[in-house]
Amino acid sequence: MCKIAILSDAHLLIQAERYKDENTRSPRGELSLQNFNRVISQIIAEEPQAIILAGDMFDEREKGGELIADSEAAKYWPEIRSEIKRLMSSTKYGIYALRGNHDSASVLKELQDFLGDGFQFVRDEAREICGRQVYFLETRYRQGNYRIPDEELPGEGEILIMHETIPRGIPGLEQEIFQKLGQRFVMVLNGHMHHYAHGPLDIDNLYSLPALIPSRQLKNNFTVKYQWPGDLQPEVRNSPFGYVMLNGELSFRRYTPIQSIVRMEIKGDTPADVISGVDEIYSRLMEREDRNNIWVWISAEGVSFKDTVAREANKYLEINTMDIDVRAKKDTRKPAELKGMDKIISLSDLQAKVLSSMPWPDREVAQKVFDEIFTASNLSKRPDSNLSRYLFQRLLELSATDYGVSQENLPGFLQKVEPLWKKR
Ligand SMILES: [Mn+2]
């Protein structure tokens, strides 16, 4: 039986985001390319006869129907493509690719046109690879809970490659569908989750695939973790990144990235607490020998705005802060009763529902609206025109700058619309 390497979720093209210079690549992007080259060499050294890409290897880069139109991504693309070619040429049967929820079909088609028969983009079809029947179920990913209609599910087969959310503590594709697929196939391999796991949802033949290398899409992966408050001794663990090799049995192959992936968990009661937590941990990071080679993700409780944390973190120029996640501290015990809703829903549930349905940067504005306007005390007031006017003004004040309106223009505008309230 022959060896197949299965790779997933490298998210190669999003490294390019937000770097304005037209000709040079960002240090982050360079590091990702280096990781990619190294992991490709590691895979080639194992001499697999075929390769399967289980989705989100590239990420979306399609504007107005054009291929890789984004000038940022274009700086990375030739090198990514040549590495894919190097990998393909090292194998007997080539590469078979599934589209993930972040991939655009045009990127995969372009690779197929460029690389020829050795690269096949497979959509809701089976292929025989190394004498095995492999079905590629194109992603149906949606936010929240979702199903795949029965008629779109494959019949029985040997190996299933898919890219959906496994609902473990988070909403996702209904468990029943995973169970059904687990009964129809000998082995089900699912990307998207970024963590290697055998038997999630108590389905013995279901495997969750790891992310190949670190990318902006971290999904709780880390190699070093700091928690504040605490003794600030970091928790260090083996790299969760890598791929799987199918050779009779399936096994996880670890890839150790060049940089350390640092996760910071800060729990404060107030924004000031959070800032001192950031300061204390960053001072520790500055003592590390690898300080120029770490990617930091911050998760902070006790503060409403990313900016508050970012301003502090950015004082440490040497440390590369990738992303910040904030959660205001709330009294979640009291359910808010909302007029006009048939169910009583707690304010924090309502907030979670609304925020998860919105894209950035709207989500950031909505967060402010929840912090400052949709408070339990405002919502329990009598809904008269005075309250409406107040909420309207606060909403404008909070969101104006996010939508490119200067705060200075607001008082004049509010004065102009004031008579309209009085007419009601
Ligand atoms: Mn995905």
Residues whose N, C-alpha, C, O or C-beta is under 5 A from the ligand:
A	BS01	MN	D56 G100 N101 H102 H192
